[in-house]
Amino acid sequence: MLNLDPKPREQLTDIEIVRRIVAGETALFEIIMRRYNQRVYRAIRAIVRDEHEAEDAMQQAYVNAYAHLHQFAERSSFITWLTRIAINEALARVKPRALQLAADIDDTLMNKLESKTPDPEQQAAASEMRRVVENEIAALPPHYRAVLMLREVEGLSTAETAECLDLNEDAVKQRLHRARTMLRDNLYRRAGVTLENAFTFGYSRCDRIVAIVMERITSL
């Protein structure tokens, strides 16, 4: 019987999308990028300090992932596989000392900030303080910054963070605990924003990366 109500593209699972891309539906790769642009950006930004280089690394990571989609074995989640590709691309850009990061990095849960509804003045102050928080995170040593970004900013589980960074879970917990110590709790309280709001990647930046990568992969 003819299926008159096919599943909308945005409701496809990662596995379904990957299988269809491998089968020739290249245009579906845009869904993958829009679904995970922020996580990929945050993973790379944890390692690459410069925003422009981080965006270049994002583009290349996506191209690398597209070129190797047929190698995705479906044993782990697709986003873990994609994040690992992004981290490898970032590490390749920060030279030999950062290559130690994958073996060195990595949780006790950080206290999450409770959001409140601010008035316009509070919103402006929160925006400014968010930049302060981002600067403080960016100033952390790379091996602490990467686990903090993946575990607390992006919200990966301890197990997912460990898998992405090639670490055991105890190492993830230890590194995150140290990162928490280095970032004063009162800074977060005064910031008035949650960690989840740091290093956002959306709107025109997302559209631009999607357009560039889609143009690149269609010419492969």
Buried (B, 14 or more C-beta within 10 A) or exposed (E): EEEEEEEEBEEBEBEEBBBBBBEEEBEBBBBBBBBBBBBBBBBBBBBBEEBEBBBBBBBBBBBBBBEEBEEBEEEEEBBBBBBBBBBBBBBBBBEEEBEEBBEBBBBEEBEEBEEEEBEEEEEEBBEEBBEEBBEBBBEBBBBBBBBBBBBBBBBBEBEBBBBBBBBEBEBBBBBBBBBBEBBEEEEBEEBBBBBBBBBBBEEEBBEEBBEBBBEBBEEE
